[in-house]
Amino acid sequence: MSTSEVHHQSFALKMEIASRTVGMVSLMGRYDNIMKFFTRVQREAGGSSNLDSDLLDLEVLRLRVSRWGEASWLSGNVANLRGLSSRAGSRKHVSRAMEILDDIATHFEDFAKTAEHHEVEDEVPDVSDSDSTNEQILTRRLRGISNGRLSNTNILAKGRWLLKFDQFCHKSFHRQCQLSTTQAKWIVQNEDDLQGLIGELKHSVKDLEISLKALCPRNHARISQLCNSEVQNLRRHNPLSFSQLVLLYTVAAASVDIPLKDAILREEKNSAPANVHTNVGGTAGSRLQFDSSNRI
């Protein structure tokens, strides 16, 4: 191989890594935005609690997105991109994941058109669990886990300069940036609109999981570990009540969040006393069964 051919291959490799790096910054920016969109959907303060179940469904979906973002390095720091770009999948996989996140952004954008916008966010007072429904308590606890995974992200500020080298991504990202210029809350006006959003998101989140698994196949095993960590956090730090744990299991099963459902079962089995028999079906659609001690 001639010297010029060696230089050409070296240059092509560097360009491929640079292209993947730019794509990952775009992907991380989209992911960061989407995670924020979830929390902007709220019911009116002091209003009916009928929407609490829907908002919990929404938070479980956000937890799934945060879990896959963590497993795929999307919730990390831009400084880690050098290693990430060499381990991640092809540019095609990056582009596909970006398309799905753009679809999710469109779902939120459509919902925002039907919601009431509260441009100024009042300081949220501390709310006691004793004054909250199980759905509200679970929503806050799950949100805390998801937010913890975003603590190191500041992609929009640190990575925007790279987007200038990727005009297509920059243009398709523009709408999300516009939607993110304010922290306005989207107050639900119609329950059907919220349920429609959740239905659309369920399909898109499933597609996103498939895409991110292809993007970072070696990290698929981390999903089970992250789910175990989630449940252990919920059980051992200000532990959930039995009824709250059952509610979370039910929502996870309905959302087809199989890893979370299985993690709940594993944790409950492991924490059961040796003399307590736990009777649990083994299929994804099985129902929880209880013994006299209120164990799963």
C-alpha positions as CSV (number, residue, x, y, z in Angstrom):
1,M,0.0,0.0,0.0
2,S,1.4,3.4,-1.0
3,T,2.0,6.2,1.4
4,S,-0.8,8.2,-0.3
5,E,-3.3,5.4,0.2
6,V,-2.4,5.1,3.8
7,H,-2.9,8.8,4.3
8,H,-6.2,8.5,2.5
9,Q,-7.5,5.7,4.7
10,S,-6.4,7.5,7.8
11,F,-8.2,10.7,6.7
12,A,-11.3,8.7,5.9
13,L,-11.3,7.0,9.3
14,K,-10.9,10.4,11.0
15,M,-13.8,11.9,9.0
16,E,-16.0,8.9,9.9
17,I,-15.2,9.3,13.6
18,A,-15.8,13.1,13.4
19,S,-19.1,12.5,11.6
20,R,-20.3,10.0,14.2
21,T,-19.2,12.5,17.0
22,V,-21.3,15.2,15.4
23,G,-24.2,12.9,15.1
24,M,-23.9,11.8,18.7
25,V,-24.0,15.4,19.8
26,S,-27.1,16.0,17.8
27,L,-28.6,12.8,19.3
28,M,-27.7,13.8,22.8
29,G,-29.2,17.3,22.3
30,R,-32.5,15.7,21.1
31,Y,-32.5,13.3,24.0
32,D,-31.9,16.1,26.5
33,N,-34.8,18.1,25.0
34,I,-37.2,15.2,25.0
35,M,-36.6,14.4,28.7
36,K,-37.6,18.0,29.5
37,F,-40.7,17.8,27.4
38,F,-42.1,15.0,29.5
39,T,-42.1,17.1,32.7
40,R,-43.8,20.1,31.1
41,V,-47.1,18.2,30.8
42,Q,-49.0,18.8,34.0
43,R,-52.5,19.1,35.3
44,E,-53.8,22.3,36.8
45,A,-52.7,22.8,40.4
46,G,-55.5,22.2,42.8
47,G,-57.7,20.7,40.0
48,S,-59.1,17.3,39.6
49,S,-56.9,14.3,40.3
50,N,-58.5,12.3,37.6
51,L,-55.4,12.9,35.4
52,D,-52.9,11.5,37.9
53,S,-53.0,8.0,36.5
54,D,-52.3,9.3,33.0
55,L,-49.4,11.5,34.3
56,L,-48.0,8.4,36.0
57,D,-48.1,6.5,32.7
58,L,-46.3,9.4,31.1
59,E,-43.6,9.3,33.9
60,V,-43.1,5.6,33.4
61,L,-42.4,6.2,29.7
62,R,-39.9,9.0,30.7
63,L,-38.2,6.5,33.0
64,R,-37.8,4.1,30.1
65,V,-36.3,6.8,27.9
66,S,-33.9,7.8,30.6
67,R,-32.9,4.2,31.2
68,W,-32.0,3.7,27.6
69,G,-30.3,7.0,27.4
70,E,-28.2,6.1,30.4
71,A,-27.3,2.7,28.8
72,S,-26.5,4.3,25.5
73,W,-24.3,7.1,27.0
74,L,-26.8,9.8,25.9
75,S,-27.1,11.2,29.4
76,G,-23.3,11.6,29.8
77,N,-21.0,14.5,29.2
78,V,-19.8,15.8,25.9
79,A,-16.3,15.2,27.1
80,N,-16.9,11.5,26.9
81,L,-17.8,11.6,23.2
82,R,-14.3,10.5,22.0
83,G,-14.8,7.1,23.5
84,L,-18.5,7.0,22.7
85,S,-18.0,7.7,19.0
86,S,-15.7,4.8,18.6
87,R,-18.0,2.4,20.5
88,A,-21.3,3.4,19.0
89,G,-22.9,2.0,15.9
90,S,-22.9,3.4,12.4
91,R,-24.1,6.8,11.2
92,K,-27.2,5.0,10.0
93,H,-28.1,3.9,13.5
94,V,-27.5,7.5,14.8
95,S,-29.7,8.9,12.1
96,R,-32.5,6.5,12.8
97,A,-32.5,7.3,16.6
98,M,-32.6,11.0,15.8
99,E,-35.6,10.5,13.5
100,I,-37.5,8.7,16.3
101,L,-36.6,11.5,18.8
102,D,-37.9,14.0,16.2
103,D,-41.1,12.0,16.0
104,I,-41.5,12.1,19.8
105,A,-40.9,15.9,19.7
106,T,-43.6,16.2,17.1
107,H,-46.1,14.3,19.4
108,F,-45.3,16.8,22.2
109,E,-45.6,19.7,19.8
110,D,-49.0,18.6,18.6
111,F,-50.1,18.1,22.2
112,A,-48.8,21.6,23.2
113,K,-51.2,23.1,20.6
114,T,-54.2,21.8,22.6
115,A,-52.8,22.6,26.1
116,E,-53.0,25.8,28.1
117,H,-49.5,27.4,28.5
118,H,-48.3,28.7,31.8
119,E,-45.3,30.8,30.8
120,V,-44.2,31.6,34.3
121,E,-43.5,28.7,36.6
122,D,-44.3,29.4,40.3
123,E,-42.0,27.9,42.8
124,V,-43.3,24.4,43.5
125,P,-44.0,24.0,47.3
126,D,-43.0,20.9,49.2
127,V,-45.8,18.3,49.0
128,S,-46.2,15.8,51.8
129,D,-46.8,12.2,50.8
130,S,-49.7,12.1,53.3
131,D,-51.4,14.8,51.1
132,S,-50.8,12.9,47.8
133,T,-52.3,10.0,46.0
134,N,-50.3,6.9,45.2
135,E,-50.1,8.0,41.6
136,Q,-48.6,11.4,42.6
137,I,-46.1,9.9,45.0
138,L,-44.9,7.4,42.3
139,T,-44.7,10.2,39.7
140,R,-42.5,12.3,42.0
141,R,-40.2,9.3,42.9
142,L,-39.8,8.2,39.3
143,R,-39.1,11.7,38.2
144,G,-36.4,12.0,40.7
145,I,-34.7,8.9,39.3
146,S,-34.9,10.2,35.7
147,N,-33.7,13.7,36.7
148,G,-30.7,12.1,38.4
149,R,-29.7,10.6,35.1
150,L,-29.7,14.1,33.5
151,S,-27.5,15.8,36.2
152,N,-24.5,15.8,33.9
153,T,-26.1,17.0,30.7
154,N,-25.7,20.4,29.2
155,I,-25.6,19.4,25.6
156,L,-27.3,22.4,24.1
157,A,-24.7,24.8,25.5
158,K,-21.6,22.6,25.0
159,G,-22.4,20.9,21.7
160,R,-24.2,23.5,19.6
161,W,-20.9,24.5,17.9
162,L,-20.6,21.0,16.4
163,L,-24.1,21.2,14.9
164,K,-22.8,23.8,12.5
165,F,-20.9,21.0,10.7
166,D,-24.1,19.0,10.2
167,Q,-26.6,21.2,8.4
168,F,-29.3,18.6,8.1
169,C,-29.2,17.8,11.8
170,H,-29.1,21.5,12.6
171,K,-32.2,22.3,10.6
172,S,-34.3,19.4,11.9
173,F,-33.1,20.3,15.5
174,H,-34.3,23.9,15.1
175,R,-37.9,23.1,15.9
176,Q,-36.9,21.4,19.1
177,C,-34.7,24.3,20.1
178,Q,-37.6,26.7,19.5
179,L,-39.9,24.5,21.6
180,S,-37.2,24.6,24.4
181,T,-36.7,28.4,24.6
182,T,-39.3,28.6,27.4
183,Q,-40.0,26.5,30.5
184,A,-43.7,27.0,30.0
185,K,-45.8,24.2,31.4
186,W,-48.4,22.5,29.2
187,I,-51.6,22.2,31.3
188,V,-53.9,19.4,30.2
189,Q,-57.2,20.7,29.0
190,N,-58.7,17.5,27.7
191,E,-58.0,14.0,29.1
192,D,-58.4,12.5,25.6
193,D,-55.6,14.7,24.3
194,L,-53.3,13.4,27.0
195,Q,-54.2,9.8,26.5
196,G,-53.6,10.3,22.7
197,L,-50.2,11.6,23.5
198,I,-49.4,8.6,25.7
199,G,-50.6,6.2,23.0
200,E,-48.3,7.8,20.4
201,L,-45.4,7.9,22.8
202,K,-45.7,4.2,23.7
203,H,-45.1,3.3,20.0
204,S,-42.3,5.7,19.6
205,V,-40.5,4.7,22.8
206,K,-40.6,1.1,21.7
207,D,-39.1,2.1,18.4
208,L,-36.5,4.2,20.2
209,E,-35.5,1.2,22.4
210,I,-35.0,-1.0,19.3
211,S,-32.9,1.8,17.7
212,L,-30.7,2.4,20.7
213,K,-30.1,-1.3,21.1
214,A,-28.8,-1.4,17.6
215,L,-26.8,1.8,18.2
216,C,-25.1,0.4,21.3
217,P,-25.6,-3.4,21.3
218,R,-23.0,-4.1,24.0
219,N,-24.9,-2.0,26.5
220,H,-28.2,-3.9,26.3
221,A,-27.2,-5.9,29.4
222,R,-27.1,-2.7,31.4
223,I,-30.8,-2.3,31.1
224,S,-31.5,-5.1,33.6
225,Q,-28.9,-3.6,36.0
226,L,-30.5,-0.1,35.8
227,C,-33.9,-1.5,36.4
228,N,-32.7,-3.3,39.5
229,S,-31.1,-0.1,40.7
230,E,-34.4,1.8,40.1
231,V,-36.4,-0.7,42.2
232,Q,-33.8,-0.9,45.0
233,N,-33.9,2.9,45.1
234,L,-37.7,2.9,45.5
235,R,-37.7,0.1,48.1
236,R,-34.8,1.1,50.3
237,H,-34.9,4.9,50.4
238,N,-38.2,6.1,51.8
239,P,-39.7,2.8,50.8
240,L,-42.8,2.5,48.8
241,S,-45.8,1.0,50.4
242,F,-47.1,-2.4,49.2
243,S,-50.0,-0.8,47.4
244,Q,-47.7,1.7,45.7
245,L,-45.4,-1.2,44.5
246,V,-48.3,-3.1,43.1
247,L,-49.5,0.1,41.3
248,L,-46.0,0.5,39.8
249,Y,-46.0,-3.1,38.7
250,T,-49.4,-2.8,37.1
251,V,-48.4,0.4,35.2
252,A,-45.1,-1.2,34.1
253,A,-47.0,-4.3,32.8
254,A,-49.6,-2.1,31.0
255,S,-46.8,-0.1,29.4
256,V,-45.0,-3.3,28.3
257,D,-42.0,-2.2,30.4
258,I,-41.0,-5.8,30.9
259,P,-37.5,-5.1,32.4
260,L,-39.0,-2.9,35.1
261,K,-41.8,-5.4,35.8
262,D,-39.3,-8.2,36.1
263,A,-37.0,-6.1,38.3
264,I,-39.9,-5.5,40.7
265,L,-40.6,-9.3,40.9
266,R,-36.9,-10.1,41.5
267,E,-36.6,-7.5,44.2
268,E,-39.7,-8.6,46.0
269,K,-38.7,-12.3,45.8
270,N,-35.2,-11.5,47.2
271,S,-36.7,-9.5,50.1
272,A,-39.3,-12.1,51.1
273,P,-38.6,-14.0,54.3
274,A,-37.4,-17.6,53.8
275,N,-40.7,-19.0,55.2
276,V,-42.9,-16.9,52.9
277,H,-44.0,-18.5,49.6
278,T,-44.1,-16.2,46.6
279,N,-46.5,-17.3,43.8
280,V,-45.8,-15.4,40.6
281,G,-46.7,-16.3,37.0
282,G,-43.8,-16.3,34.6
283,T,-45.3,-14.7,31.5
284,A,-45.3,-11.0,30.6
285,G,-49.1,-10.8,30.9
286,S,-49.4,-12.6,34.2
287,R,-51.1,-10.9,37.1
288,L,-49.7,-10.4,40.5
289,Q,-50.7,-13.0,43.1
290,F,-50.6,-12.4,46.8
291,D,-50.3,-14.5,49.9
292,S,-51.7,-13.7,53.4
293,S,-48.7,-11.6,54.3
294,N,-49.3,-9.2,51.4
295,R,-46.2,-10.2,49.6
296,I,-46.1,-10.3,45.8
